[in-house]
């Protein structure tokens, strides 16, 4: 998606200098949540649209998600959901 967004924005002469950021839903359910229902939060992910190299872009996206999920996992569920 990030590569397609980058290509589209370049084609439209509208690629910003700063990378685009996406809000990504993250599942907070655990095995103890057997009664069903959704337990989700959102994290902000750097899409690295400012990077030309697709491999470096993917590395940046993975690092962004990994770091944000780590922060989210350290919060109590109520705070993570409210965030």
Backbone as CSV, one residue per row, in Angstrom:
resi,resn,N_x,N_y,N_z,CA_x,CA_y,CA_z,C_x,C_y,C_z
1,UNK,0.822,-1.198,0.000,0.000,0.000,0.000,0.864,1.260,0.000
2,UNK,1.925,1.224,0.795,2.776,2.409,0.876,3.430,2.701,-0.472
3,UNK,3.858,1.653,-1.172,4.462,1.843,-2.493,3.458,2.388,-3.490
4,UNK,2.231,1.880,-3.438,1.186,2.364,-4.349,0.843,3.821,-4.036
5,UNK,0.750,4.169,-2.765,0.490,5.563,-2.388,1.620,6.473,-2.858
6,UNK,2.847,6.011,-2.663,4.004,6.804,-3.096,3.964,7.038,-4.602
7,UNK,3.719,5.972,-5.375,3.667,6.096,-6.832,2.549,7.037,-7.268
8,UNK,1.385,6.902,-6.643,0.250,7.767,-6.977,0.576,9.228,-6.695
9,UNK,1.136,9.490,-5.514,1.454,10.870,-5.142,2.548,11.458,-6.032
10,UNK,3.504,10.647,-6.428,4.532,11.123,-7.366,3.880,11.472,-8.692
11,UNK,3.001,10.611,-9.168,2.296,10.845,-10.428,1.472,12.132,-10.381
12,UNK,0.925,12.443,-9.213,0.109,13.654,-9.034,0.965,14.858,-8.627
13,UNK,2.275,14.662,-8.568,3.197,15.717,-8.133,2.788,16.253,-6.759
14,UNK,2.447,15.325,-5.856,1.930,15.708,-4.547,2.583,14.924,-3.400
15,UNK,3.740,14.313,-3.656,4.403,13.547,-2.604,4.960,14.503,-1.548
16,UNK,4.503,14.398,-0.300,5.035,15.286,0.740,6.444,14.860,1.158
17,UNK,7.185,15.788,1.714,8.536,15.477,2.195,8.496,14.524,3.383
18,UNK,7.508,14.682,4.242,7.359,13.819,5.411,6.558,12.574,5.029
19,UNK,6.828,11.451,5.674,6.091,10.229,5.344,4.630,10.311,5.762
20,UNK,3.774,9.615,5.019,2.374,9.510,5.412,2.280,8.598,6.635
21,UNK,1.272,8.838,7.458,1.024,8.056,8.661,-0.375,7.456,8.549
22,UNK,-0.497,6.181,8.887,-1.798,5.507,8.842,-2.175,5.025,10.236
23,UNK,-3.487,5.064,10.538,-3.966,4.461,11.770,-4.332,3.015,11.457
24,UNK,-3.750,2.075,12.200,-3.922,0.649,11.943,-4.591,0.000,13.153
25,UNK,-5.707,-0.724,12.939,-6.336,-1.416,14.071,-5.474,-2.586,14.530
26,UNK,-5.448,-2.794,15.848,-4.657,-3.860,16.447,-5.546,-4.642,17.409
27,UNK,-5.517,-5.957,17.293,-6.296,-6.827,18.155,-5.679,-6.871,19.549
28,UNK,-6.507,-6.684,20.584,-6.043,-6.767,21.964,-6.566,-8.002,22.680
29,UNK,-7.319,-8.833,21.980,-7.896,-10.021,22.610,-6.799,-11.000,23.005
30,UNK,-7.047,-11.694,24.083,-6.146,-12.738,24.545,-6.908,-14.056,24.564
31,UNK,-6.216,-15.139,24.860,-6.877,-16.442,24.935,-7.940,-16.461,26.028
32,UNK,-7.796,-15.613,27.026,-8.769,-15.532,28.108,-10.061,-14.837,27.713
33,UNK,-10.105,-14.243,26.535,-11.300,-13.547,26.058,-12.158,-14.485,25.213
34,UNK,-12.523,-15.616,25.775,-13.244,-16.644,25.027,-14.698,-16.294,24.760
35,UNK,-15.245,-15.293,25.442,-16.656,-14.978,25.278,-16.955,-14.171,24.020
36,UNK,-15.982,-13.902,23.212,-16.198,-13.223,21.929,-16.190,-11.710,22.056
37,UNK,-16.558,-11.071,20.985,-16.547,-9.616,20.948,-15.215,-9.083,20.457
38,UNK,-15.231,-7.842,20.119,-14.020,-7.194,19.626,-13.336,-6.424,20.740
39,UNK,-12.036,-6.528,20.780,-11.211,-5.740,21.685,-10.082,-5.202,20.824
40,UNK,-10.231,-3.966,20.390,-9.251,-3.398,19.461,-8.772,-2.034,19.932
41,UNK,-7.627,-1.685,19.449,-7.058,-0.355,19.633,-6.458,0.029,18.291
42,UNK,-5.938,1.220,18.210,-5.295,1.659,16.983,-3.898,2.164,17.267
43,UNK,-2.999,1.924,16.333,-1.651,2.479,16.427,-1.386,3.293,15.165
44,UNK,-0.515,4.265,15.305,-0.116,5.073,14.155,1.125,4.449,13.539
45,UNK,1.071,4.205,12.243,2.167,3.550,11.538,2.776,4.494,10.506
46,UNK,4.072,4.634,10.572,4.825,5.396,9.581,4.863,4.564,8.296
47,UNK,4.297,5.074,7.206,4.277,4.351,5.936,5.545,4.553,5.114
48,UNK,6.459,5.370,5.599,7.773,5.564,4.971,7.670,5.918,3.489
49,UNK,6.658,6.683,3.129,6.487,7.076,1.726,7.584,8.027,1.260
50,UNK,8.395,8.496,2.183,9.515,9.364,1.812,10.740,8.569,1.360
51,UNK,10.703,7.242,1.527,11.845,6.401,1.154,11.658,5.815,-0.246
52,UNK,12.686,5.925,-1.077,12.638,5.427,-2.453,12.758,3.909,-2.494
53,UNK,13.654,3.354,-1.710,13.942,1.918,-1.730,12.814,1.127,-1.060
54,UNK,12.155,0.217,-1.799,11.044,-0.548,-1.221,11.456,-1.403,-0.017
55,UNK,12.669,-1.956,-0.026,13.121,-2.776,1.097,13.301,-1.917,2.347
56,UNK,13.885,-0.744,2.194,14.061,0.164,3.330,12.706,0.660,3.824
57,UNK,11.766,0.870,2.886,10.411,1.289,3.250,9.747,0.215,4.111
58,UNK,9.856,-1.041,3.693,9.263,-2.140,4.443,9.906,-2.263,5.823
59,UNK,11.213,-2.116,5.903,11.902,-2.172,7.198,11.389,-1.075,8.130
60,UNK,11.205,0.130,7.601,10.720,1.251,8.409,9.288,0.998,8.891
61,UNK,8.451,0.446,8.022,7.068,0.143,8.394,7.044,-0.926,9.485
62,UNK,7.832,-1.984,9.302,7.893,-3.050,10.308,8.375,-2.508,11.653
63,UNK,9.392,-1.665,11.637,9.915,-1.088,12.875,8.862,-0.210,13.550
64,UNK,8.147,0.568,12.763,7.107,1.429,13.310,6.023,0.610,13.996
65,UNK,5.541,-0.440,13.323,4.497,-1.275,13.911,5.019,-2.015,15.139
66,UNK,6.211,-2.561,15.064,6.790,-3.296,16.191,6.918,-2.382,17.417
67,UNK,7.459,-1.187,17.216,7.662,-0.257,18.331,6.332,0.200,18.926
68,UNK,5.360,0.491,18.063,4.063,0.960,18.556,3.282,-0.149,19.252
69,UNK,3.381,-1.376,18.760,2.722,-2.497,19.442,3.355,-2.753,20.808
70,UNK,4.668,-2.556,20.914,5.348,-2.742,22.194,4.826,-1.738,23.219
71,UNK,4.712,-0.473,22.804,4.178,0.557,23.698,2.751,0.207,24.100
72,UNK,1.936,-0.192,23.140,0.544,-0.534,23.391,0.438,-1.705,24.367
73,UNK,1.309,-2.685,24.238,1.255,-3.870,25.099,1.594,-3.551,26.550
74,UNK,2.252,-2.437,26.794,2.633,-2.065,28.153,1.546,-1.283,28.875
75,UNK,0.492,-0.921,28.160,-0.604,-0.162,28.759,-1.692,-1.098,29.270
76,UNK,-2.409,-0.697,30.318,-3.591,-1.447,30.706,-4.597,-1.433,29.558
77,UNK,-5.392,-2.489,29.442,-6.316,-2.630,28.313,-7.213,-1.399,28.141
78,UNK,-7.729,-0.865,29.220,-8.603,0.311,29.110,-7.899,1.513,28.502
79,UNK,-6.661,1.735,28.892,-5.888,2.845,28.319,-5.555,2.579,26.866
80,UNK,-5.210,1.340,26.530,-4.876,1.003,25.145,-6.083,1.210,24.256
81,UNK,-7.263,0.804,24.722,-8.481,0.978,23.934,-8.811,2.472,23.777
82,UNK,-8.647,3.233,24.844,-8.934,4.672,24.792,-7.951,5.411,23.894
83,UNK,-6.726,4.913,23.838,-5.691,5.553,23.021,-6.095,5.513,21.562
